Amino acid sequence: MYCQNCGQSNPASAVQCGACGVTLAIATPPPPAPRPYVPNHLVWAILATLFCCLPGGIVAIVYAARVDGKVSAGDIAGARSDSDNAKLWSLISIGIPLAFGVLWLLFVMFAAMTGAMAG
């Protein structure tokens, strides 16, 4: 360890500089950088699986389950990619059944209207 005042080399356990007597500053390592937050969308994936589309929801769950492991390993780009894929598959798994539901409702309304006009 070197003295900040005079530049004298001192033992690592020294509290004061041997040459000038100045109190030596203890070098502390910088704190680790905080890990960025990457959402895993696991709740949406589970809800999509339970209530909407089983195959697409399972794909979303697989992607969502990989996010936290990749963040822990430091692979932030991979975690963001899996997070985006989990979100995409969750939206697809929710959107397709909703679209079919709307189309079915329109078909039923159209059939009821044409049946009422014909009869």
Beta strands, then each sheet from edge to edge (+ up, - down):
end
